[in-house]
Amino acid sequence: MKILIISDTHGNLSNLKKVLEREQPIDQLLHTGDVIDDAEEIRELAGCACAFVRGNCDIFSREPLSRDFGLMTHNIHMEHGHMLPDSFNSIAYKAESVGADILMFGHTHVPVITTVGDITILNPGSLSRPRQANRKASYIIMTLDKDGKAEFELKYV
């Protein structure tokens, strides 16, 4: 299973179109917020199951602030991140408190793939307004093998 994790597109889908062209086929798209008004267009472009959460800029969105769901052997917690604590230890504690082994968030526009104990913490960065040192738009590809083993790859546009 191949899952595209993105965040903070802020109404600019040009890099998403490039990513989808490069990464297709994908089985699922997860967007960690600040979609603005483009959720339906993203669904159409992706052509697969999509899940979104509301970011701090998604004023009129009807998406939830967070989502908890299972993917094969994993329990995922997804939220935008503007209400998360600053430290990875505290973020891992949040994941544990909701029974998740993977926590996905956005908001910072800086990509992260890290682990704290048994918790994997993911931030795909931003496809439209990157803030890390190289200023490259970024996303994460999550692959799950037939046994549910997860691998994560940070990629740049």
C-alpha positions, -999 to 999 in steps of 0.1 A, spaced: 0 0 0 14 34 -10 2 65 9 10 101 0 12 124 30 10 161 23 3 194 42 0 231 39 -9 234 2 -26 268 10 -47 268 -22 -17 262 -45 -19 228 -62 9 232 -88 34 211 -68 7 186 -59 1 180 -96 38 173 -101 39 150 -71 9 130 -83 23 126 -118 56 113 -103 41 91 -76 10 75 -92 -4 51 -85 -12 58 -49 -37 40 -27 -45 69 -4 -38 106 2 -36 121 37 -36 159 40 -27 173 74 -44 207 69 -43 242 55 -60 230 24 -80 262 21 -108 255 -4 -92 228 -25 -103 195 -8 -127 185 -37 -101 193 -64 -75 174 -45 -98 144 -43 -104 145 -80 -67 149 -88 -57 121 -65 -82 96 -78 -80 76 -46 -93 76 -10 -84 109 7 -86 121 43 -81 157 55 -80 175 88 -87 212 93 -58 235 97 -56 269 113 -61 286 79 -91 264 70 -117 288 84 -147 275 65 -137 238 64 -160 211 76 -132 187 81 -125 175 117 -96 190 137 -82 155 141 -87 120 128 -79 86 144 -79 56 122 -63 23 115 -41 13 85 -33 -24 86 -13 -29 118 -10 8 127 -31 32 146 -28 67 131 -35 101 147 -36 130 123 -40 167 131 -27 200 117 -4 207 146 -12 242 156 -25 229 189 3 204 195 30 209 221 65 220 208 86 190 219 87 156 202 84 139 236 52 157 243 39 149 208 47 112 214 28 114 247 -2 128 228 0 99 204 1 74 232 -28 91 249 -50 84 219 -36 49 213 -17 58 181 17 45 171 20 70 142 12 108 146 10 129 115 9 167 116 17 198 95 16 235 104 53 241 108 61 238 70 92 219 81 94 182 73 102 156 100 104 119 102 114 108 137 107 83 164 103 87 201 101 52 218 76 32 198 59 64 183 66 75 148 62 113 142 57 126 107 54 161 93 55 162 55 65 199 54 47 221 29 40 217 -8 35 254 -13 55 274 13 85 254 26 104 269 56 133 245 61 168 255 51 167 242 16 133 258 9 122 228 -12 85 217 -13 83 183 4 60 154 11 62 119 26 56 85 10 45 58 34 45 23 22 30 -7 40 41 -42 30 18 -72 31 25 -77 68 18 -40 76 54 -30 81 57 7 75 85 26 57 86 63 53 105 84 27 108 122 27 108 135 -8 112 169 -25 95 184 -55 
